[in-house]
Amino acid sequence: MQTKNVELDLSDPCVLLTTLQELRQSVDQEGREIFQRWKKQIHRQSFIKSSLNLAYYLALRRHDLRELQAALMPWGLSSLGRIEAKVLPTLDAVIATLQAVCRTEQDSIIIHPPLEAFFVGDRLLQQNTEDLFGNTLDNRRVRIMVTLPTEAATNYEFLRDIIGQGTNCVRINCAHDTSAEWLAMINNVKQAELELGSSCKILMDLSGPKTRIKFALAPSPKQRIFKGESLLLTHDLPTTINSESFQVSCTIPEVLKQLKIGTIVWIDDGRIGACVESITSQGVWLKVTHARLKGEKILPEKGINFPDTDLHLSALTEKDQRDLDFITTHANQVDIIGYSYVQTAEDIRLLQQELATRLPKNSPTPAIVAKIETPLAVSNLPELIIQAAGKQPFGIMIARGDLAIEIGYQRLAEIQEEILWLCEAAHIPVIWATQVLENLVKHGIPSRAEITDAAMSERAECVMLNKGAYILEAVGILDDVLTRMQAHQVKKTPQLRALHSW
């Protein structure tokens, strides 16, 4: 398709028809070959149609369709721009109409697909979303998830109010608090459900092999590090060696063995950029390449990213294993497991095996949400989906914070779009996460840009808010924005209701 169309006169409907017929044949053949490779991994009958459509979509997107799209427009036909959830029905509908224009012989004609064929994908996506988040709401399609602060363990009224305001799922971050506080949060959610008569799902988010600052030592009297200065990254506690430099130890010291001179390092969600300058017996010396003019503080618990290094770490840490013990003990109350830094199908398989060995007999199996945070996770996304959704309810979280750092901020919008396309083709729900209404949540006043971002999140099935002093107000505003946007757009399809502004 990439080169063949250049010499074809696609303004001729019969040439256009032949080209589309060849495309359909290629998509059908290649898609079935992809599906056959996946088939043994798919144990859920309800996911068969979705996985086949995903295979067709992958086969379709191996072609450059832009000339075909332009050629279809003058005929008033689908430009294939909303084909994700229904690949073959869309192609067949276009081909059937062009056959009528070209008066094709009856014996080779493709019949127009029935209307129902165009909504099977939507129905499957809704079912998969309900398997994850519960029944669809009357007032809006998109769910709201809120990350719980420690306060949620002791302040029942806080939890009751955010659920009453419109929260449909709460996230307990296993990187923070203790099992005692997690249990208190769970009990408060269950009590609020009974009082309000509404459902709220519980997601417990495993920490994963996230490298963080363990201890930090600043050279007295300095508090901030500046561009051009050096930073010593150590295996253990910071030492007093070269006390004129900042020193930091990390939570996963084995990472240091995998670094090389020139390796890029980002600290604290990209606030500090650095590269490896030298490797000594003391540790790894970093030269700061990015920092604000006023400098940056280096604080414990802040994340460290190595975007150009393929770190060989288990997706489940020892802490994750202990946290899984808690989760499976409370399997009747925990609905979803958030899987951080998942990168391969083998990572998914590992979690499924660990769950199988821990879950009591007849206990429900929690759903899995894979957090897409690295380039490897993006490239392996089809295999992640098949391995997970082939066995249990599954969703994808676009973790835009770490993902932006790992792939580069300039590519975030592009990759986010591709993830949304692929998940819609597989009829898999997506969670739009990281810094949604961040200014509003933390400071009480939203920026103009983040309101637009919140409106765009209507293309996902769930939107996640992080904790902050104004979370209650943020849930209310997000509920209003999503409800209003639903009148105009569902996923990427405009809803052409009457406009009243003019």
SULHU-V29244 format. One record per residue. N is the residue number from 1. PHI is phi in whole degrees, -180 to 180 (* if undefined). BURIAL is + if it has 24 or more other C-alpha atoms within 12 Angstrom, else -. Layout:
# SULHU-V29244
n:N phi:PHI burial:BURIAL
n:N phi:PHI burial:BURIAL
This chain:
# SULHU-V29244
n:1 phi:* burial:+
n:2 phi:-64 burial:-
n:3 phi:-113 burial:-
n:4 phi:-64 burial:-
n:5 phi:-71 burial:+
n:6 phi:-59 burial:-
n:7 phi:-95 burial:-
n:8 phi:-89 burial:-
n:9 phi:-91 burial:-
n:10 phi:-74 burial:+
n:11 phi:-75 burial:-
n:12 phi:-80 burial:-
n:13 phi:-60 burial:+
n:14 phi:-74 burial:+
n:15 phi:-68 burial:+
n:16 phi:-61 burial:+
n:17 phi:-62 burial:+
n:18 phi:-59 burial:+
n:19 phi:-63 burial:+
n:20 phi:-69 burial:+
n:21 phi:-64 burial:+
n:22 phi:-66 burial:-
n:23 phi:-63 burial:+
n:24 phi:-62 burial:+
n:25 phi:-62 burial:-
n:26 phi:-64 burial:+
n:27 phi:-63 burial:+
n:28 phi:-63 burial:+
n:29 phi:-68 burial:-
n:30 phi:-66 burial:+
n:31 phi:-63 burial:+
n:32 phi:-67 burial:+
n:33 phi:-65 burial:-
n:34 phi:-63 burial:+
n:35 phi:-61 burial:+
n:36 phi:-62 burial:-
n:37 phi:-69 burial:-
n:38 phi:-89 burial:+
n:39 phi:-53 burial:+
n:40 phi:-66 burial:-
n:41 phi:-86 burial:+
n:42 phi:-98 burial:+
n:43 phi:-100 burial:-
n:44 phi:-93 burial:-
n:45 phi:-59 burial:-
n:46 phi:-66 burial:+
n:47 phi:-101 burial:+
n:48 phi:-61 burial:+
n:49 phi:-63 burial:+
n:50 phi:-66 burial:+
n:51 phi:-67 burial:+
n:52 phi:-67 burial:+
n:53 phi:-65 burial:+
n:54 phi:-62 burial:+
n:55 phi:-63 burial:+
n:56 phi:-62 burial:+
n:57 phi:-65 burial:+
n:58 phi:-61 burial:+
n:59 phi:-65 burial:+
n:60 phi:-63 burial:+
n:61 phi:-79 burial:+
n:62 phi:-77 burial:-
n:63 phi:-106 burial:+
n:64 phi:-89 burial:-
n:65 phi:-100 burial:+
n:66 phi:-64 burial:-
n:67 phi:-67 burial:+
n:68 phi:-62 burial:+
n:69 phi:-59 burial:+
n:70 phi:-65 burial:-
n:71 phi:-70 burial:+
n:72 phi:-78 burial:+
n:73 phi:-59 burial:-
n:74 phi:-62 burial:-
n:75 phi:-90 burial:-
n:76 phi:69 burial:-
n:77 phi:-102 burial:+
n:78 phi:-56 burial:+
n:79 phi:-88 burial:-
n:80 phi:71 burial:+
n:81 phi:-76 burial:-
n:82 phi:-125 burial:+
n:83 phi:-88 burial:+
n:84 phi:-51 burial:+
n:85 phi:-79 burial:+
n:86 phi:-150 burial:+
n:87 phi:-66 burial:+
n:88 phi:-67 burial:+
n:89 phi:-56 burial:+
n:90 phi:-67 burial:+
n:91 phi:-61 burial:+
n:92 phi:-65 burial:+
n:93 phi:-64 burial:+
n:94 phi:-66 burial:+
n:95 phi:-63 burial:+
n:96 phi:-61 burial:+
n:97 phi:-69 burial:+
n:98 phi:-66 burial:+
n:99 phi:-62 burial:+
n:100 phi:-67 burial:-
n:101 phi:-63 burial:-
n:102 phi:-89 burial:-
n:103 phi:54 burial:-
n:104 phi:-67 burial:-
n:105 phi:-57 burial:-
n:106 phi:-61 burial:-
n:107 phi:-70 burial:-
n:108 phi:-114 burial:-
n:109 phi:-82 burial:-
n:110 phi:-94 burial:+
n:111 phi:-80 burial:-
n:112 phi:-57 burial:-
n:113 phi:-64 burial:-
n:114 phi:-67 burial:-
n:115 phi:-55 burial:-
n:116 phi:-58 burial:-
n:117 phi:-61 burial:-
n:118 phi:-84 burial:+
n:119 phi:-119 burial:-
n:120 phi:-60 burial:+
n:121 phi:-62 burial:+
n:122 phi:-62 burial:+
n:123 phi:-67 burial:+
n:124 phi:-67 burial:+
n:125 phi:-63 burial:+
n:126 phi:-63 burial:+
n:127 phi:-65 burial:+
n:128 phi:-65 burial:+
n:129 phi:-69 burial:+
n:130 phi:-69 burial:+
n:131 phi:-62 burial:+
n:132 phi:-89 burial:+
n:133 phi:-115 burial:+
n:134 phi:91 burial:+
n:135 phi:-58 burial:-
n:136 phi:-65 burial:+
n:137 phi:-76 burial:-
n:138 phi:-73 burial:-
n:139 phi:-92 burial:-
n:140 phi:-153 burial:+
n:141 phi:-82 burial:+
n:142 phi:-84 burial:+
n:143 phi:-84 burial:+
n:144 phi:-117 burial:+
n:145 phi:-113 burial:+
n:146 phi:-127 burial:+
n:147 phi:-78 burial:+
n:148 phi:-83 burial:+
n:149 phi:-82 burial:+
n:150 phi:-56 burial:+
n:151 phi:-54 burial:-
n:152 phi:-65 burial:+
n:153 phi:-78 burial:+
n:154 phi:-115 burial:-
n:155 phi:-113 burial:-
n:156 phi:-62 burial:+
n:157 phi:-61 burial:-
n:158 phi:-59 burial:+
n:159 phi:-66 burial:+
n:160 phi:-59 burial:+
n:161 phi:-71 burial:+
n:162 phi:-71 burial:+
n:163 phi:-71 burial:+
n:164 phi:-63 burial:+
n:165 phi:-75 burial:+
n:166 phi:135 burial:+
n:167 phi:-73 burial:+
n:168 phi:-108 burial:+
n:169 phi:-153 burial:+
n:170 phi:-113 burial:+
n:171 phi:-113 burial:+
n:172 phi:-102 burial:+
n:173 phi:-86 burial:+
n:174 phi:-69 burial:+
n:175 phi:-74 burial:+
n:176 phi:-128 burial:-
n:177 phi:66 burial:-
n:178 phi:-125 burial:-
n:179 phi:-62 burial:+
n:180 phi:-64 burial:-
n:181 phi:-71 burial:+
n:182 phi:-59 burial:+
n:183 phi:-65 burial:+
n:184 phi:-63 burial:+
n:185 phi:-60 burial:+
n:186 phi:-59 burial:+
n:187 phi:-63 burial:+
n:188 phi:-66 burial:+
n:189 phi:-61 burial:+
n:190 phi:-64 burial:+
n:191 phi:-65 burial:-
n:192 phi:-65 burial:+
n:193 phi:-58 burial:+
n:194 phi:-65 burial:-
n:195 phi:-67 burial:-
n:196 phi:-91 burial:-
n:197 phi:70 burial:-
n:198 phi:-128 burial:+
n:199 phi:-96 burial:+
n:200 phi:-140 burial:+
n:201 phi:-76 burial:+
n:202 phi:-118 burial:+
n:203 phi:-110 burial:+
n:204 phi:-107 burial:+
n:205 phi:-100 burial:+
n:206 phi:-66 burial:+
n:207 phi:-68 burial:+
n:208 phi:71 burial:+
n:209 phi:-81 burial:+
n:210 phi:-83 burial:+
n:211 phi:-78 burial:+
n:212 phi:-129 burial:+
n:213 phi:-74 burial:+
n:214 phi:-91 burial:+
n:215 phi:-132 burial:+
n:216 phi:-133 burial:+
n:217 phi:-128 burial:+
n:218 phi:-101 burial:+
n:219 phi:-70 burial:+
n:220 phi:-63 burial:-
n:221 phi:-96 burial:-
n:222 phi:-71 burial:-
n:223 phi:-120 burial:-
n:224 phi:-125 burial:+
n:225 phi:-104 burial:+
n:226 phi:-121 burial:+
n:227 phi:-56 burial:-
n:228 phi:95 burial:-
n:229 phi:-85 burial:+
n:230 phi:-106 burial:+
n:231 phi:-139 burial:+
n:232 phi:-100 burial:+
n:233 phi:-99 burial:+
n:234 phi:-115 burial:+
n:235 phi:-74 burial:+
n:236 phi:-116 burial:-
n:237 phi:-61 burial:-
n:238 phi:-56 burial:+
n:239 phi:-105 burial:+
n:240 phi:-98 burial:-
n:241 phi:-63 burial:-
n:242 phi:49 burial:-
n:243 phi:-68 burial:-
n:244 phi:-79 burial:-
n:245 phi:-110 burial:+
n:246 phi:-69 burial:+
n:247 phi:-132 burial:+
n:248 phi:-141 burial:+
n:249 phi:-108 burial:+
n:250 phi:-117 burial:+
n:251 phi:-74 burial:+
n:252 phi:-124 burial:+
n:253 phi:-63 burial:+
n:254 phi:-64 burial:-
n:255 phi:-60 burial:+
n:256 phi:-60 burial:+
n:257 phi:-68 burial:-
n:258 phi:-97 burial:-
n:259 phi:-87 burial:+
n:260 phi:-130 burial:+
n:261 phi:-61 burial:-
n:262 phi:98 burial:-
n:263 phi:-58 burial:+
n:264 phi:-83 burial:+
n:265 phi:-133 burial:+
n:266 phi:-120 burial:+
n:267 phi:-125 burial:+
n:268 phi:59 burial:+
n:269 phi:56 burial:+
n:270 phi:86 burial:+
n:271 phi:-68 burial:+
n:272 phi:-121 burial:+
n:273 phi:-110 burial:+
n:274 phi:-155 burial:+
n:275 phi:-137 burial:+
n:276 phi:-71 burial:+
n:277 phi:-96 burial:+
n:278 phi:-161 burial:-
n:279 phi:-126 burial:+
n:280 phi:-128 burial:-
n:281 phi:-66 burial:-
n:282 phi:-72 burial:-
n:283 phi:152 burial:+
n:284 phi:-106 burial:+
n:285 phi:-90 burial:+
n:286 phi:-111 burial:+
n:287 phi:-105 burial:+
n:288 phi:-72 burial:+
n:289 phi:-108 burial:+
n:290 phi:-138 burial:+
n:291 phi:-168 burial:+
n:292 phi:-66 burial:-
n:293 phi:-58 burial:-
n:294 phi:-84 burial:-
n:295 phi:84 burial:-
n:296 phi:-134 burial:+
n:297 phi:-82 burial:+
n:298 phi:-111 burial:+
n:299 phi:-121 burial:+
n:300 phi:-60 burial:-
n:301 phi:78 burial:-
n:302 phi:-75 burial:+
n:303 phi:-76 burial:+
n:304 phi:-126 burial:+
n:305 phi:-116 burial:+
n:306 phi:-127 burial:+
n:307 phi:-64 burial:+
n:308 phi:-103 burial:+
n:309 phi:-120 burial:+
n:310 phi:-84 burial:-
n:311 phi:-76 burial:+
n:312 phi:-96 burial:-
n:313 phi:-131 burial:+
n:314 phi:-66 burial:+
n:315 phi:-68 burial:+
n:316 phi:-113 burial:+
n:317 phi:-84 burial:+
n:318 phi:-60 burial:-
n:319 phi:-64 burial:+
n:320 phi:-59 burial:+
n:321 phi:-62 burial:+
n:322 phi:-66 burial:-
n:323 phi:-68 burial:+
n:324 phi:-64 burial:+
n:325 phi:-59 burial:-
n:326 phi:-64 burial:+
n:327 phi:-61 burial:+
n:328 phi:-72 burial:+
n:329 phi:-65 burial:+
n:330 phi:-112 burial:+
n:331 phi:-62 burial:+
n:332 phi:-77 burial:-
n:333 phi:-116 burial:+
n:334 phi:-89 burial:+
n:335 phi:-93 burial:+
n:336 phi:-139 burial:+
n:337 phi:-110 burial:+
n:338 phi:-85 burial:+
n:339 phi:-110 burial:+
n:340 phi:-84 burial:+
n:341 phi:55 burial:+
n:342 phi:-71 burial:+
n:343 phi:-131 burial:+
n:344 phi:-134 burial:+
n:345 phi:-61 burial:+
n:346 phi:-64 burial:-
n:347 phi:-62 burial:+
n:348 phi:-63 burial:+
n:349 phi:-60 burial:+
n:350 phi:-60 burial:+
n:351 phi:-64 burial:+
n:352 phi:-61 burial:+
n:353 phi:-67 burial:-
n:354 phi:-64 burial:-
n:355 phi:-65 burial:+
n:356 phi:-61 burial:-
n:357 phi:-77 burial:-
n:358 phi:-100 burial:+
n:359 phi:-68 burial:+
n:360 phi:-63 burial:-
n:361 phi:-59 burial:-
n:362 phi:68 burial:-
n:363 phi:-78 burial:-
n:364 phi:-66 burial:-
n:365 phi:-86 burial:+
n:366 phi:-62 burial:+
n:367 phi:-71 burial:+
n:368 phi:-118 burial:+
n:369 phi:-117 burial:+
n:370 phi:-88 burial:+
n:371 phi:-90 burial:+
n:372 phi:-91 burial:+
n:373 phi:-130 burial:+
n:374 phi:-138 burial:+
n:375 phi:-59 burial:+
n:376 phi:-66 burial:+
n:377 phi:-64 burial:+
n:378 phi:-64 burial:+
n:379 phi:-68 burial:-
n:380 phi:-97 burial:+
n:381 phi:-55 burial:+
n:382 phi:-58 burial:+
n:383 phi:-69 burial:+
n:384 phi:-61 burial:+
n:385 phi:-62 burial:+
n:386 phi:-64 burial:+
n:387 phi:-63 burial:+
n:388 phi:-84 burial:+
n:389 phi:-69 burial:+
n:390 phi:-68 burial:+
n:391 phi:-125 burial:+
n:392 phi:-160 burial:+
n:393 phi:-56 burial:+
n:394 phi:-151 burial:+
n:395 phi:-144 burial:+
n:396 phi:-119 burial:+
n:397 phi:-109 burial:+
n:398 phi:-84 burial:+
n:399 phi:-84 burial:+
n:400 phi:-68 burial:+
n:401 phi:-66 burial:+
n:402 phi:-66 burial:+
n:403 phi:-61 burial:+
n:404 phi:-62 burial:+
n:405 phi:-68 burial:+
n:406 phi:-73 burial:+
n:407 phi:-103 burial:+
n:408 phi:99 burial:+
n:409 phi:-57 burial:-
n:410 phi:-68 burial:-
n:411 phi:-99 burial:-
n:412 phi:-60 burial:+
n:413 phi:-61 burial:-
n:414 phi:-63 burial:-
n:415 phi:-70 burial:+
n:416 phi:-58 burial:+
n:417 phi:-63 burial:+
n:418 phi:-65 burial:+
n:419 phi:-64 burial:+
n:420 phi:-61 burial:+
n:421 phi:-59 burial:+
n:422 phi:-65 burial:+
n:423 phi:-68 burial:+
n:424 phi:-68 burial:+
n:425 phi:-64 burial:+
n:426 phi:-92 burial:+
n:427 phi:59 burial:+
n:428 phi:-109 burial:+
n:429 phi:-68 burial:+
n:430 phi:-120 burial:+
n:431 phi:-107 burial:+
n:432 phi:-92 burial:+
n:433 phi:-133 burial:+
n:434 phi:85 burial:+
n:435 phi:61 burial:+
n:436 phi:-71 burial:+
n:437 phi:51 burial:+
n:438 phi:-61 burial:+
n:439 phi:-65 burial:+
n:440 phi:-64 burial:+
n:441 phi:-61 burial:+
n:442 phi:-93 burial:-
n:443 phi:-123 burial:-
n:444 phi:90 burial:-
n:445 phi:-132 burial:-
n:446 phi:-80 burial:+
n:447 phi:-79 burial:-
n:448 phi:-64 burial:-
n:449 phi:-65 burial:-
n:450 phi:-74 burial:+
n:451 phi:-67 burial:+
n:452 phi:-65 burial:-
n:453 phi:-60 burial:+
n:454 phi:-63 burial:+
n:455 phi:-66 burial:+
n:456 phi:-65 burial:+
n:457 phi:-67 burial:+
n:458 phi:-61 burial:+
n:459 phi:-77 burial:+
n:460 phi:-98 burial:+
n:461 phi:-101 burial:+
n:462 phi:-155 burial:+
n:463 phi:-123 burial:+
n:464 phi:-106 burial:+
n:465 phi:-106 burial:+
n:466 phi:-88 burial:+
n:467 phi:-74 burial:+
n:468 phi:180 burial:+
n:469 phi:-64 burial:-
n:470 phi:-114 burial:+
n:471 phi:-64 burial:+
n:472 phi:-62 burial:+
n:473 phi:-65 burial:+
n:474 phi:-64 burial:+
n:475 phi:-62 burial:+
n:476 phi:-63 burial:+
n:477 phi:-69 burial:+
n:478 phi:-63 burial:+
n:479 phi:-58 burial:+
n:480 phi:-67 burial:+
n:481 phi:-62 burial:+
n:482 phi:-65 burial:+
n:483 phi:-65 burial:+
n:484 phi:-66 burial:-
n:485 phi:-65 burial:+
n:486 phi:-63 burial:+
n:487 phi:-72 burial:-
n:488 phi:-106 burial:-
n:489 phi:-156 burial:+
n:490 phi:-123 burial:+
n:491 phi:56 burial:+
n:492 phi:-106 burial:+
n:493 phi:-92 burial:-
n:494 phi:-65 burial:-
n:495 phi:-104 burial:-
n:496 phi:-88 burial:-
n:497 phi:-74 burial:-
n:498 phi:-63 burial:-
n:499 phi:-94 burial:-
n:500 phi:-120 burial:-
n:501 phi:-81 burial:-
n:502 phi:-130 burial:-
